[in-house]
């Protein structure tokens, strides 16, 4: 009864204030539309892709008969690990400097923040052209996984920096004051108190970065190449799942395999997100 009364009181309140009622309807409508679009995309991909998941699609070597995704899957995992290995340390340490060591109001810090925000808005194809001119041509790396990884690491660096910075700012100052009061130094406080408390926020940025790496195509076409094989080293050329799916769909001959690749890509992203969430919970409890 109390719940019904409360709901009725809320309805009366909204009726007395038409503006509030309109805003509530708009907010609920936006939430429903967003969920519906997401659900439609997932169902559409699964319906068109799952029937075409065949054993030949997971052959170790690619051919025109099987259009195997296995080389692209391995290259995607390698590309993700390489990019994170380069970008995460730089992003986290840069954020620690901006939040914990730089003076507030410092003009240099303002320039860094402006630069990171500018880099976040640059289209990925611009990063691809830069990577081709600098890593592929100037440094002589050629089309390789290493050139693609360095290009992607520059692309995701602003994202990791900003999310880590906000996560560090969210840690209460009382944590720092308590650590200093017990005699801990600055470095020990940052790495034993502040950073562990900000781990969930940091991992959220890493998850977003992984999503951008896995779904990237334009930057990798110009740097890592489109060869459908597993290279013998990071200096070899190879395509990721997103590039593989783009090539299959652009040719128009392997649309069924392209939809199947989309399913694998979707499962991979969901799996990585779930694994990251589990790691975040364990680190938080520890």
PELIN-V701487 format. One record per residue. N is the residue number from 1. RES is the residue in three letters. PHI is phi in degrees with one decimal (999 if undefined). Layout:
n=N res=RES phi=PHI
n=N res=RES phi=PHI
This chain:
n=1 res=UNK phi=999
n=2 res=UNK phi=-64.3
n=3 res=UNK phi=-66.2
n=4 res=UNK phi=-65.4
n=5 res=UNK phi=-64.4
n=6 res=UNK phi=-63.1
n=7 res=UNK phi=-64.3
n=8 res=UNK phi=-66.7
n=9 res=UNK phi=-64.1
n=10 res=UNK phi=-64.1
n=11 res=UNK phi=-63.5
n=12 res=UNK phi=-62.8
n=13 res=UNK phi=-63.2
n=14 res=UNK phi=-65.0
n=15 res=UNK phi=-67.5
n=16 res=UNK phi=-72.8
n=17 res=UNK phi=-123.4
n=18 res=UNK phi=-56.5
n=19 res=UNK phi=-61.7
n=20 res=UNK phi=-64.7
n=21 res=UNK phi=-63.6
n=22 res=UNK phi=-64.2
n=23 res=UNK phi=-64.2
n=24 res=UNK phi=-62.4
n=25 res=UNK phi=-63.6
n=26 res=UNK phi=-64.7
n=27 res=UNK phi=-64.1
n=28 res=UNK phi=-64.5
n=29 res=UNK phi=-64.0
n=30 res=UNK phi=-62.4
n=31 res=UNK phi=-64.1
n=32 res=UNK phi=-65.4
n=33 res=UNK phi=-63.8
n=34 res=UNK phi=-61.1
n=35 res=UNK phi=-64.1
n=36 res=UNK phi=-65.0
n=37 res=UNK phi=-63.6
n=38 res=UNK phi=-61.0
n=39 res=UNK phi=-63.1
n=40 res=UNK phi=-62.5
n=41 res=UNK phi=-62.6
n=42 res=UNK phi=-64.3
n=43 res=UNK phi=-64.5
n=44 res=UNK phi=-62.7
n=45 res=UNK phi=-65.3
n=46 res=UNK phi=-65.9
n=47 res=UNK phi=-65.3
n=48 res=UNK phi=-88.1
n=49 res=UNK phi=-102.5
n=50 res=UNK phi=-58.4
n=51 res=UNK phi=-61.1
n=52 res=UNK phi=-104.9
n=53 res=UNK phi=-80.6
n=54 res=UNK phi=-122.0
n=55 res=UNK phi=-57.0
n=56 res=UNK phi=-64.5
n=57 res=UNK phi=-70.0
n=58 res=UNK phi=-109.9
n=59 res=UNK phi=-65.0
n=60 res=UNK phi=-67.2
n=61 res=UNK phi=-115.1
n=62 res=UNK phi=-81.6
n=63 res=UNK phi=-147.2
n=64 res=UNK phi=-69.7
n=65 res=UNK phi=-83.6
n=66 res=UNK phi=-98.9
n=67 res=UNK phi=48.4
n=68 res=UNK phi=-61.6
n=69 res=UNK phi=-97.0
n=70 res=UNK phi=-61.3
n=71 res=UNK phi=-59.2
n=72 res=UNK phi=-66.9
n=73 res=UNK phi=-64.8
n=74 res=UNK phi=-63.7
n=75 res=UNK phi=-63.3
n=76 res=UNK phi=-63.5
n=77 res=UNK phi=-64.5
n=78 res=UNK phi=-63.5
n=79 res=UNK phi=-62.6
n=80 res=UNK phi=-63.5
n=81 res=UNK phi=-64.2
n=82 res=UNK phi=-63.0
n=83 res=UNK phi=-63.9
n=84 res=UNK phi=-67.6
n=85 res=UNK phi=-61.5
n=86 res=UNK phi=-83.8
n=87 res=UNK phi=-83.5
n=88 res=UNK phi=-61.4
n=89 res=UNK phi=-59.9
n=90 res=UNK phi=-64.3
n=91 res=UNK phi=-65.8
n=92 res=UNK phi=-68.4
n=93 res=UNK phi=-65.1
n=94 res=UNK phi=-65.0
n=95 res=UNK phi=-65.2
n=96 res=UNK phi=-61.8
n=97 res=UNK phi=-63.1
n=98 res=UNK phi=-65.5
n=99 res=UNK phi=-89.8
n=100 res=UNK phi=-98.0
n=101 res=UNK phi=-114.1
n=102 res=UNK phi=-73.0
n=103 res=UNK phi=-70.4
n=104 res=UNK phi=-69.2
n=105 res=UNK phi=87.2
n=106 res=UNK phi=-65.4
n=107 res=UNK phi=-65.5
n=108 res=UNK phi=-63.8
n=109 res=UNK phi=-64.9
n=110 res=UNK phi=-61.6
n=111 res=UNK phi=-65.3
n=112 res=UNK phi=-62.8
n=113 res=UNK phi=-64.7
n=114 res=UNK phi=-63.2
n=115 res=UNK phi=-65.7
n=116 res=UNK phi=-64.2
n=117 res=UNK phi=-66.2
n=118 res=UNK phi=-68.2
n=119 res=UNK phi=-63.4
n=120 res=UNK phi=-66.0
n=121 res=UNK phi=-95.4
n=122 res=UNK phi=-77.1
n=123 res=UNK phi=-60.4
n=124 res=UNK phi=-65.4
n=125 res=UNK phi=-67.4
n=126 res=UNK phi=-67.0
n=127 res=UNK phi=-61.2
n=128 res=UNK phi=-63.3
n=129 res=UNK phi=-65.5
n=130 res=UNK phi=-62.6
n=131 res=UNK phi=-61.7
n=132 res=UNK phi=-66.5
n=133 res=UNK phi=-70.2
n=134 res=UNK phi=-91.8
n=135 res=UNK phi=-75.2
n=136 res=UNK phi=-75.9
n=137 res=UNK phi=-92.9
n=138 res=UNK phi=-65.2
n=139 res=UNK phi=-81.0
n=140 res=UNK phi=74.8
n=141 res=UNK phi=-77.6
n=142 res=UNK phi=68.9
n=143 res=UNK phi=-71.7
n=144 res=UNK phi=-151.3
n=145 res=UNK phi=-63.1
n=146 res=UNK phi=-66.5
n=147 res=UNK phi=-62.8
n=148 res=UNK phi=-65.9
n=149 res=UNK phi=-65.6
n=150 res=UNK phi=-66.2
n=151 res=UNK phi=-64.2
n=152 res=UNK phi=-67.7
n=153 res=UNK phi=-64.9
n=154 res=UNK phi=-66.0
n=155 res=UNK phi=-68.3
n=156 res=UNK phi=-91.0
n=157 res=UNK phi=-57.7
n=158 res=UNK phi=-60.5
n=159 res=UNK phi=-64.1
n=160 res=UNK phi=-66.4
n=161 res=UNK phi=-61.4
n=162 res=UNK phi=-67.7
n=163 res=UNK phi=-67.2
n=164 res=UNK phi=-66.8
n=165 res=UNK phi=-61.3
n=166 res=UNK phi=-66.9
n=167 res=UNK phi=-65.8
n=168 res=UNK phi=-68.4
n=169 res=UNK phi=-65.8
n=170 res=UNK phi=-74.7
n=171 res=UNK phi=-71.2
n=172 res=UNK phi=-60.2
n=173 res=UNK phi=-64.6
n=174 res=UNK phi=-62.6
n=175 res=UNK phi=-63.4
n=176 res=UNK phi=-66.2
n=177 res=UNK phi=-62.6
n=178 res=UNK phi=-64.9
n=179 res=UNK phi=-66.2
n=180 res=UNK phi=-63.1
n=181 res=UNK phi=-65.3
n=182 res=UNK phi=-87.1
n=183 res=UNK phi=97.3
n=184 res=UNK phi=-75.6
n=185 res=UNK phi=-83.2
n=186 res=UNK phi=-62.6
n=187 res=UNK phi=-63.9
n=188 res=UNK phi=-65.5
n=189 res=UNK phi=-63.8
n=190 res=UNK phi=-65.8
n=191 res=UNK phi=-90.1
n=192 res=UNK phi=-107.9
n=193 res=UNK phi=-117.2
n=194 res=UNK phi=-71.9
n=195 res=UNK phi=-62.6
n=196 res=UNK phi=-59.6
n=197 res=UNK phi=-69.7
n=198 res=UNK phi=-95.3
n=199 res=UNK phi=-56.5
n=200 res=UNK phi=-57.1
n=201 res=UNK phi=-67.5
n=202 res=UNK phi=-64.2
n=203 res=UNK phi=-65.6
n=204 res=UNK phi=-61.5
n=205 res=UNK phi=-65.9
n=206 res=UNK phi=-65.1
n=207 res=UNK phi=-62.8
n=208 res=UNK phi=-62.3
n=209 res=UNK phi=-64.6
n=210 res=UNK phi=-62.2
n=211 res=UNK phi=-59.4
n=212 res=UNK phi=-71.9
n=213 res=UNK phi=-65.1
n=214 res=UNK phi=-64.0
n=215 res=UNK phi=-92.7
n=216 res=UNK phi=-80.7
n=217 res=UNK phi=-129.0
n=218 res=UNK phi=-58.0
n=219 res=UNK phi=-66.0
n=220 res=UNK phi=-81.6
n=221 res=UNK phi=-61.3
n=222 res=UNK phi=-87.3
n=223 res=UNK phi=-123.5
n=224 res=UNK phi=-89.2
n=225 res=UNK phi=87.5
n=226 res=UNK phi=-128.9
n=227 res=UNK phi=-70.1
n=228 res=UNK phi=-89.6
n=229 res=UNK phi=-155.9
n=230 res=UNK phi=-90.6
n=231 res=UNK phi=-67.4
n=232 res=UNK phi=-73.7
n=233 res=UNK phi=-151.3
n=234 res=UNK phi=-70.0
n=235 res=UNK phi=-88.3
n=236 res=UNK phi=-94.3
n=237 res=UNK phi=-90.1
n=238 res=UNK phi=-167.2
n=239 res=UNK phi=-101.8
n=240 res=UNK phi=-91.8
n=241 res=UNK phi=-61.7
n=242 res=UNK phi=-64.7
n=243 res=UNK phi=-67.0
n=244 res=UNK phi=-60.3
n=245 res=UNK phi=-64.2
n=246 res=UNK phi=-62.8
n=247 res=UNK phi=-66.1
n=248 res=UNK phi=-63.3
n=249 res=UNK phi=-71.5
n=250 res=UNK phi=-70.1
n=251 res=UNK phi=-71.7
n=252 res=UNK phi=77.8
n=253 res=UNK phi=-101.9
n=254 res=UNK phi=-128.9
n=255 res=UNK phi=-65.6
n=256 res=UNK phi=-62.6
n=257 res=UNK phi=-67.9
n=258 res=UNK phi=-65.5
n=259 res=UNK phi=-64.9
n=260 res=UNK phi=-64.0
n=261 res=UNK phi=-63.4
n=262 res=UNK phi=-61.8
n=263 res=UNK phi=-63.7
n=264 res=UNK phi=-62.0
n=265 res=UNK phi=-63.2
n=266 res=UNK phi=-63.7
n=267 res=UNK phi=-63.4
n=268 res=UNK phi=-62.6
n=269 res=UNK phi=-64.8
n=270 res=UNK phi=-63.0
n=271 res=UNK phi=-63.2
n=272 res=UNK phi=-64.6
n=273 res=UNK phi=-63.1
n=274 res=UNK phi=-65.3
n=275 res=UNK phi=-63.3
n=276 res=UNK phi=-64.9
n=277 res=UNK phi=-64.7
n=278 res=UNK phi=-63.2
n=279 res=UNK phi=-62.5
n=280 res=UNK phi=-62.2
n=281 res=UNK phi=-66.2
n=282 res=UNK phi=-65.9
n=283 res=UNK phi=-67.1
n=284 res=UNK phi=-67.1
n=285 res=UNK phi=-67.3
n=286 res=UNK phi=-67.6
